[in-house]
Structures are given as C-alpha cells and as structure tokens.
Amino acid sequence: MSGVDLSSLSIEELNALIKQANGEIAKKAKARVVEARAKVVRIAEEYGVGLDELVVAGKARVAKAKVAPKYRNPKDPSQTWAGRGRKPGWLEAALKKGATLESFKI
C-alpha cells in the first residue's frame, strides 16, 4: 500500500482509521466464509453428498471406550489405574517405597 502518508495523521485519526480497517476486514472475512461455504455446497452436490455428511465426518470424534482398571490402591479402593498413561501419584509413591506393580493388580 504505497502513497498513503500516515505520519501526518493524529492519534485520533489513526485510531479511527484502524477501527474502519478492522470493520472492513471483518466484512471481507465474513464474505469469504459465505463464498467458501457456497463452493463447498456446489461441490458436495456434484458428488451427490450432503453437506452434513462432510461436516460431520470432519468434526466427529470417536468416543474412546473406557478401559477397565487394572490396578487399585489398597488404602483407598476408589483410586484405580487402567495401566495407561502416567502412573497416578499414589502408585508412584508406593513403587518408590519398594512395592511392586503386581501387588496392586486387581
């Protein structure tokens, strides 16, 4: 963007220009989304696919099945661990004191 001399503008004028530019950016971004959505709808129709099928496929997450616990804290039976991820604090502490992982197996 050449030819615009911003140095002659006051702070108030610069702030007004920024506000105006941000408004224009928001309008153009919204128009871009509308245009993109229209293109996607046209393409989906070409392939005989519903737009909802495309959107769901992209956003859907498969729920992970809950894994049964494999280890239990004998001091607090409500504390369990499935053997995945980081070991819980109660188990780490017990292992440091010499306990074996097998001793907590359910």
C-alpha positions as CSV (number, residue, x, y, z in Angstrom):
1,M,0.0,0.0,0.0
2,S,2.1,2.9,-1.2
3,G,1.2,6.5,-1.4
4,V,-0.5,6.8,2.0
5,D,1.2,9.1,4.4
6,L,0.2,8.1,7.9
7,S,2.7,10.3,9.6
8,S,0.5,13.4,9.0
9,L,-2.4,11.8,10.9
10,S,-3.2,12.5,14.5
11,I,-3.5,9.6,17.0
12,E,-7.3,10.0,17.0
13,E,-7.3,9.9,13.2
14,L,-5.1,6.8,13.2
15,N,-7.3,5.1,15.7
16,A,-10.4,5.9,13.6
17,L,-8.6,4.5,10.6
18,I,-7.7,1.3,12.5
19,K,-11.3,0.9,13.6
20,Q,-12.5,1.4,10.0
21,A,-9.9,-1.0,8.7
22,N,-10.9,-3.6,11.3
23,G,-14.6,-3.3,10.3
24,E,-13.7,-3.8,6.6
25,I,-11.5,-6.8,7.5
26,A,-14.4,-8.3,9.4
27,K,-16.8,-7.8,6.4
28,K,-14.4,-9.3,3.9
29,A,-13.7,-12.3,6.2
30,K,-17.4,-12.9,6.5
31,A,-17.9,-12.6,2.7
32,R,-15.0,-15.1,2.2
33,V,-16.7,-17.6,4.5
34,V,-20.0,-17.2,2.7
35,E,-18.3,-17.7,-0.7
36,A,-16.3,-20.8,0.6
37,R,-19.5,-22.3,2.0
38,A,-21.3,-21.8,-1.3
39,K,-18.4,-23.5,-3.2
40,V,-18.4,-26.5,-0.8
41,V,-22.2,-26.9,-1.2
42,R,-21.8,-26.9,-5.0
43,I,-19.0,-29.5,-4.9
44,A,-21.0,-31.6,-2.4
45,E,-24.0,-31.5,-4.8
46,E,-21.8,-32.5,-7.7
47,Y,-20.8,-35.7,-5.8
48,G,-24.3,-36.3,-4.5
49,V,-23.1,-35.9,-0.9
50,G,-25.0,-33.9,1.7
51,L,-23.1,-31.1,3.3
52,D,-24.0,-32.5,6.7
53,E,-22.1,-35.7,5.8
54,L,-19.0,-33.7,5.0
55,V,-19.1,-31.6,8.1
56,V,-19.9,-34.5,10.5
57,A,-17.1,-36.5,9.0
58,G,-14.6,-33.7,9.7
59,K,-15.7,-32.9,13.2
60,A,-16.9,-36.2,14.6
61,R,-14.7,-37.8,17.2
62,V,-15.0,-41.4,18.0
63,A,-15.6,-41.7,21.7
64,K,-12.9,-43.8,23.3
65,A,-14.1,-46.8,25.1
66,K,-13.5,-46.6,28.8
67,V,-10.8,-49.1,29.9
68,A,-11.4,-51.2,32.9
69,P,-9.0,-50.5,35.8
70,K,-6.1,-53.0,36.3
71,Y,-4.6,-51.6,39.5
72,R,-6.2,-50.5,42.7
73,N,-4.9,-48.6,45.8
74,P,-5.5,-50.9,48.7
75,K,-5.6,-47.9,51.1
76,D,-8.3,-46.2,49.0
77,P,-10.2,-48.6,46.8
78,S,-11.7,-45.6,44.9
79,Q,-8.3,-44.9,43.4
80,T,-7.6,-47.1,40.4
81,W,-5.4,-47.0,37.3
82,A,-6.0,-48.7,33.9
83,G,-2.4,-49.1,33.2
84,R,-2.4,-46.4,30.5
85,G,-0.8,-43.1,30.6
86,R,1.1,-41.6,33.5
87,K,1.1,-43.6,36.8
88,P,-1.0,-41.9,39.5
89,G,0.8,-40.3,42.4
90,W,-0.4,-42.9,44.9
91,L,1.2,-45.7,42.8
92,E,4.4,-43.8,42.1
93,A,4.9,-43.2,45.8
94,A,4.3,-46.9,46.7
95,L,6.7,-48.1,44.0
96,K,9.4,-45.7,45.3
97,K,8.9,-47.3,48.7
98,G,9.6,-50.7,47.2
99,A,6.2,-52.1,46.4
100,T,5.7,-54.0,43.1
101,L,3.2,-53.2,40.4
102,E,1.9,-56.7,40.7
103,S,0.8,-56.1,44.3
104,F,-1.8,-53.6,43.1
105,K,-3.2,-55.8,40.4
106,I,-7.0,-56.2,40.6
